Amino acid sequence: MPNGSSSPGARPLISRTKAVPYRVTGLENFYAADGEPLPVKPVMALCSCGASKQKPFCDGSHGEASHSPERSPERVPDRVVCYEGAEITIVDNRGVCSHDGSCLLLHRVFDRRKKRWINPNGASKNDIIETIEQCPSGSLSYMENGVRIQDVDRAPAIRAAKNGPLNVEGGVVFEDVHGCSPECKEHYALCRCGGSKNKPFCDGTHLHNGFAG
């Protein structure tokens, strides 16, 4: 049975307990920012405090780090907003955005300089869907025939973004003793700098606090 899967068809699991690291079981696909495979074990502990010297793996440094696993009351609140266009309705929740910036490449649709920052008529439906599918946090999705589409068809994997979060995809199950759940179960971005106000999910704080790894 490959890499610790508990049963045929079982999905990998990320658990967050009262301990600081993320506990990962049954994962087969783990990648560095450059796409190179990282070593996997049946059970792994991945750093969430930002202090490990063996990132993305935990080395116990959280014992000496000032780190709270709690969400901050100052976090950007969850607020799902729909932008209806002629061909597609774009759905956005700023509360879970990891500020990856991939959507901004389609600047005719996504432009942070504007008050109404999403223009659902700025590009073709296919281009918009392709861009939304690059969003690692699940903050962006879209509507078809009144049904919200969030999932992307891909294998379970974790990708450690350069100096950024753990981007999880492919329906890796997430369990959290604190009761937090991702906006999208198929993909989400987990904080590993220790500074997010939306723990365990990334809120882009790594872009400003000097996190490297």
QUIVEN-V693120 format. One record per backbone hydrogen bond with DSSP energy under -1.0 kcal/mol. NH is the residue of the N-H (numbers start at 1). CO is the residue of the C=O. If there is no record, write none. Layout:
[[NH;CO] [NH;CO]]
This chain:
[[5;2] [10;7] [13;25] [14;173] [15;23] [16;175] [22;46] [23;15] [24;44] [25;13] [26;42] [31;158] [32;36] [35;32] [38;30] [44;24] [46;22] [47;56] [57;54] [58;45] [63;60] [64;61] [72;197] [75;72] [81;92] [83;90] [85;88] [90;83] [91;141] [92;81] [93;139] [96;93] [97;94] [105;102] [106;103] [107;105] [109;106] [110;106] [111;117] [114;111] [117;115] [119;109] [122;119] [128;124] [129;125] [130;126] [131;127] [132;128] [133;129] [134;131] [135;132] [141;91] [142;149] [143;89] [144;147] [147;144] [149;142] [154;152] [157;169] [158;29] [159;167] [160;31] [161;165] [164;161] [166;190] [167;159] [168;188] [169;157] [171;186] [173;12] [175;14] [177;16] [179;176] [188;168] [190;166] [191;200] [201;198] [202;189] [207;204] [208;205] [209;205]]
